[in-house]
Amino acid sequence: MIHKYSLNGFNIVLDVHSGGVSVVDDAAYRLLDYITPPMSEQCPAEILQKLSGEFSLQQLTEAYGELYSMYKDGILFSEDDYAQFADKMVSSPVKAMCLLVAQDCQLRCKYCFACTGDYGGHRAMMSFETAKKAIDFLIEKSGKRRNLNLDFFGGEPLMNWEVVKQTVAYAREQEKLHDKHFLFTVTTNGVQLTDDKIEYMNKEMHNVVLSLDGRKEVNDYFRVRVDGSGSYDSIVPKFQKFAKARGDKEYYVRGTFTKRNLDFGEDVLHYYDALGFDQISMEPVVTDPSVDYALTEADIPAVNAEYERLAKKIIEYRKNGKFFNYFHFMIDLDQGPCAIKRLRGCGCGNEYVAVSADGDVYPCHQFVGKDEWKMGNVYEPEKFDTDMKAYFARANVYAKEGCKDCWAKFYCSGGCNANNLEYAGDVLKPFNLSCEFEKKRLECAIMIKAALAAEGLDDGAAADNCGDCGDDCESTALGHC
């Protein structure tokens, strides 16, 4: 299976099953409209005849020769070596946990999937005792895995800051006893960010996610306080202070774009040009299609055009010696991700779970509050629903509707299970809107690689550590979900 497309003057060919990417000339690009495997050493006469009005015989024969060499090298029309493993995928040890230490928030963001922090239930703070039980649960269920990821999430986790610090201290004690290594992340809206918290985060947190929606007018429409006032002016200086103090440690600013800012590339550039942030994610809103700011299939052309415009701006910036990391355009064409991550993605419900303030365990943070998807409680680890865990372990691209025939399958890994359930009605049925955006981001990401390589420039994208085996590999989702 191949996928070919032209973008920004480059004819790009992706060989899906080998991961090989090639930039070809116009003659080779057109030849691929007619070539089907297996390829013969000589170009069939009927194909030469069909394209004789567009290219010379020499152009066609040389182009065909290059394509045939790619075919022989296994980077064109390669065989699918992954399908054989799809039915053999089994449960894995749990290696990552999202800890909802605060099911409450000081903001009332309009698009919040967590119902402004309470997840459709009651507002609550996690007790230290429950957090300890969650750490114990993760260690027990992690088996022989050493690297464990823990994300302090909400709502707004800084509202329960003492428990965050107590939990980190407890985990550090336990990692010595159990030969584990914790990598902590915290996601914050910045309302209660202070100098002492910045200092602590920079000491203990492997990664920090800062929530901000770009330009002031965009942010202050959605990310409002309880009284309806905007949050931009008070939060931005804190985030800037944090980023300056962070140095070269991992962080990123994460925003959400909607129908109200289809020019979201301007928000990405605002992060960098006006605010000085160089680690950036801007995600499409996923919400009830009936609300006025929802993205719908009618918006696909505009969103895709903006992705292309942003990709070209990134190339322009790199040529001028400027650099920022836009997470949706991060892709590693050299080494990863590994086969398991290609097939089933983030590990939702299998390698990754979320724990509510009350200690209930769910497949991920976006399932919290859906009682039918509750997998157990950290106070009763022996009752953990291993049948549901096995279900998610089998939720791979060969089990999801339409994925096995999609060129992007090994990069999106079947999409977000929670979004599939919420908006397509089934974990195993991909949400088409997200699919379309993902495909365009991938096309742009590959094109950026090609354009910078042509200029002799490195794209600067760093590999991510998923914690599965301790090796570096590329994030399948091209950014934080």
N, C-alpha and C positions, 0 to 999 in steps of 0.2 A: 504494500500500500504506500502510495506517495501523496503528498500534498504540494501543489505548486501554486505560486502567486507572484505577482509583480507589485512592488511597492517602492516608491522613492527612487525609481530608476534601476532597481535590482530585480532580476529574475531568480527567485529562490525556490529550491526544491528540497523538501523535507522527506526523507525516507523514514516512514513511521516506525517500523520495527527495529531498525538498526540505530535510529537516532541521527543518522548522517544528514548533514545539511550542506548543500552545494549552491553556489551562484553560477548560473549558466548564461550563455549568450542567447540571442533571440532565436537562432536556428534550433538549438537544442531544446529550448523552451517549447517551441511549436512542434518539434518532433514528438515530444512527450504526449501530445494530444492523440497520437496515433499508435504509439508503441504499447504493446502489452507483453508481459513476460510469458514464457521464457524468451529472452532476446537471442537472436542469431548474430553471428559475427559480422555479417554484412547487412546493411539496411535493406529491407524489402523494397523491391522496385515500385510497388504500388504506393508506398509512402513517399518515395522520391518524386513520383509523378504528381501526387497531390500537392506537394509543396514547391514544385518547380517554378511556379509563378512568383514565389516570394523570395526564394534564395537560390544561389547558384549550386550546381552539383558539388563543387568543391566544399562550399560552406556546409552543405547537408552531410556529406560523407565525413568531414572532419568532426562535425558536431556529434554525429552518430557514434563515431569512434570513441569520443570522450565519454558518452553515455554508456557505451558497452564496457569500457574500462571500469566505470563506477559500478556497473552491474556485476562484473567479475570480482570486484573488490568487496562486494557485499553491502554497498551503501546505496543501492538503487534496486527497488523491487525485492528487498530482502524478505526472507521467510519469517512468519510469526512464531517466535520461539517462546512466547509468553503464555499462549492459550493453554498449553499443556499443564500449567501450574494452577490455573484458575480454580479448578475443582478440588485442588489439594490444599488450599489455604486453610489453616487452622488458627485457633486462638493463640495469641502471643501474650507474654507477660505485660502487665500494665507498666508504662514507663513515664506517663505524664498525667498531671491532674490540674484541673482548674478549681481553685478554692474560692467560693463565694463568701468571703469573710464579712461582707456587708451587703445585705439585700436591701439597700436604701441608697439614696443619692440626693445631693443638694441641687442637682439640675433636673429639668423636666424636658429633656430632648424629645422633639416631636416624633422622631422615627425610631426611638429606642425599642429594640426587640425584647428587652427585659422589662417592659412596662414601667419605665422610669425607675427601675431598680428592684421592684418587689416581685417580679416574675409572675404577675397575675395572682399573687397570694398576699401574704402579709409582710410588712417591713420588719427586718430582723437583723441582729448582729450575731455573728458566729461566736460562740464561747471558746475560750482557749482549750477547754477540755475536748470539745468537738474537733478543733483543729489538730490537737494531738492524736486523736483517734484517726483522723484523716491521714496524717503522716504514717501512723502505724499500719493503716490499711494499704497505703501505697507501697511501703516497704515489703509488707507480706505478699502482696500481689505482683511484685516486680520480679520475683524469682531471682535469677542470677544476673539480671541487668544491674549495672553499677551506676550509670548516669541516669538520674531522675530529674524531670522537669516539673516545677510547681509554679503556677501562675496565680498570683493574688488578684482577684477580680471582684466585680460587683454587678450592679450598683457601683459604689465608689469605695474602694478598699481603704483609702486613707481615713475614712470615718471610723475605722476600727483599727487604728494604727498600733496600739499597744499589743493587740492580738497578733498582728502581722509580725512585730518584732519578737514576741514570745515564740511564735511558730518557727521562725527562722532559727532562733537559739535552740529550740528543741530538736529541730531537724539536724542541725550541726552536731548535736550530741549523738543523735541516732546514727548518723552516717559513719561515725567512728566505730560504733558498735557492730554495724552490719556491713561494713565495707561498701558504702554507697557514696555517691557524690551528687549533691543537689544543685541544680541550676534554677535560680529564682527569677521570676518576671513579675512586674507589677504594672497594671494598666490604670492610669489615673486621669481625671478631668482637670486636675491642678487647683481646684478651689481651695484645698487645705494644704497645698504644697508650701513648705517652709524651709528655711536654710538647714535646720537640723535633719529634716526628712531627706533633703537633697544629699547631704553628707552620708546619711545612712544608706540610701539607695546606691550611691556610687561605690560604697564599700561592699554591699551584700547582693545587689541585684545584677544578675547576668544580663538582663535586658529590661528596658523600661519603655512602655508605650504611652505616649502623650496624646490625648484626644483633643483635637481642634479641627474645625471645618474650613480652614483657609481664610479667605478675606473676611474682614469684620462684618460686612453686611450679610454674608452667607452664614457665618458662624452664629451671629446674633439673632438670626431668624429661627434657627433650629435649637441651638444649645443655650437655652434660657434658664434662669433661676426660677424658683417657686413663684416669685412675684412677677414673672414675665420679662424681667430685664435681661439684657445680653451679658455674656460672660467674657468676651474677647479682651477688653481693656485690662481687666484684673488678672487674667490668666496668662496672657502672652509674656509679660515681663518675667513671670516665674519660670515659664518654660525656657525662655532665653537664658536665664541664669543657670537653670539646670543643664542645658545643652553645653554651655560654656564650661561648666565644672565637670561635665561628663568625660571630656577628653576623647580618647579613642575607644571608649567602651561602647557597647551596643545600646542603641536606643532608636526609636523612630517616632515621628509625628504621624498620627493616623486620623484621616478625615473621611467624611462620607459625602458623596455628591448625589444630587437628586435632579429632578426635572427643572428645578429652579436655577440650577447652575450647570447647564449642559456645556458651558465653557470652563469646566473644572480644571482644565490645564492651567488657567490663570491662577487658580488657587494653589496648584502645585508650585508654580513659579513664584507666587507670593510667599510661600513658605521659605523658599531659598533666597530670592532677591531682597525681599523686604524684612524677613525675620531672621535669616541666617541659618535655617535648619537644612541639613544636607542628607538626612535619612528620612524618607518620605513615603507614606502610603495614602492613597485616596481611593476609597472603595465605593462602588455603586450601591445605592440604597436598595435594600430588599424589604419590601413592605406590602401592605394591602394595596392591590392595583387600583382601588377605588379612590384613594386619597389623592389630592391634587398635586402632590409633589412626587408621586410614584413614577418610576421608570417603567415604561411599557414597550412592547415590541415596536410601536410606532417611533420610539426614540432610538432604536438601534442604529440607523444611519448617522444620526447626529453624534451619538456617543462614539461610534467607530471612527468618524471623521476627526473627532477631538483627540482620540488616542493617537491617530496618525500625526496630527499636528504637534502633539506633545512629544512624540518620538523624534520628529524632525528638530524640534527645539532642543531636545537633549543632545542630539548630534551636534547641533550648532554650538551649544555651550561647551561641549567637550573639545571641539576644534579651537575654541577660544580659551582653552585652559581652565574652564570651570567644570565642576563635577558635583552632582548630587545623585544619590541612590534612590531611584523610584522603584519601589518593591515589586510592582506589577510587571515591570520590565526586566526583572532579574531572572536570568536563565543560564544554566551551566550546560553547554553543549559538549563538554569534554568528558565528564565523569559520572554525572548522576541525573536523577536520583537512582537509588538501588531498585532492584526488581520489585520488591514487596511494596515500596512506597509508590512506584509507578502504577501498580495494580489497584491499591486500595487507599492511597492518599493519607489523610491526616491521622488515621487510626481511631476515629470516633467510635466509642463503645467497645473497643477492643484493647488498643494500647493506650488510649486516652479516655479519661472520665472526668466528670465535674461533680463537685460536692456542694450541696446547698448549705445555707446557714444552719439548718437543722440536722445536717449530716446525711441527708438522702443522696444517693449516688445515681447519676444519670449518664447517658452516653456522651454528652458534651453540654456546655453551658447553654446552648440554644434549645436543649430539650428540657431544661429545668422548669418545673411546674406542670409538665405533662405527665400525669400520674401513671398512665399506661406504659410509659417508657422508664419508669423508675426501676433501677437495677438492684437496689438494696439500701443499706444504711451502714455507715462506718462503725456503728456500735454493734453490728451483727455481721462481721465480715464473712462468717461461715454461710450466710444466706445470700451471698452475692449471686446474681442471676447469670450463671455461666451459659445457659442456653441463649440468652439475648446477646451475650458476648460473642458466642460462636456465630450468631446471625450476622453481626457486624463484621466479624472476621471474614465472612464469605461475601460481603458487599463490595465486590471489586468490579472493574470495568467490563468483565465478561459476564457479569450477572446483572448489570444495569441496562435498562432498555435503550437500545440504539448505540451504546458506547463502543461496542467491539468493532463497529464499522466506522468510527469517527477518527479522523486523523489526529485529533488533539488528546486522545484518551490517556496517553501516558504522562501528560503534563497537568491535566486537571483531575485525573484519577476518578472520574465519575461525578465530580462536583461535590458540593457541600451536602452531606446527608440530611442535615436539619432543614436546609432550604428546599431540598427535594421534597421532603415530607410536607413542609408547610405550604409550598406553592405549586407543587406538582402532584401532591396527594400520596406520595409513596417514596420511601427511602431509595428504592431501586429505580425510580423514574426521574431522570435529570430534569432540572428546571431550565427550560429552553432559553430564557432571557440571559441567565448566567452563562449558559454555554456559548451564546453568541458573543458576549463580551470577552469571555476567556479566550476564544479563538482569535479575536482581533488583537488582544494583548500579546498573545504568543507570536502572531505574525509581526507585530511591531518589535517585540523583544529580539527576535531573530534578525530582523532587518537592521536594527541598531548594531548588532554584532557585525554584520556584513559591512555596514557603512564605516564603522570605526576601524575594522580590519583593513579596509581599502585605503584608509588614511594612515595606517600604521600606528593606530592608537589603541590602547587597552581600554575596555569598557569599565574597568574598575569594580565590577560586581564581585562581591565576596561570597564564598560558599557558606552555607548554613550548617549547623550541627544539630541533627535531629535527635541525638541521644540514643538511637537504636543500638549502635555498636561502638560509638566513640569516634567514628570516622566522620570527616566533613562530607556533606552532600547537599545538593541544591534543594531548596524548599519547593515541594511539588506545587503548592498553591500560588507560588510567586508572590507571596505576601501573607500578612496575617489575616485570618478570617474574621 
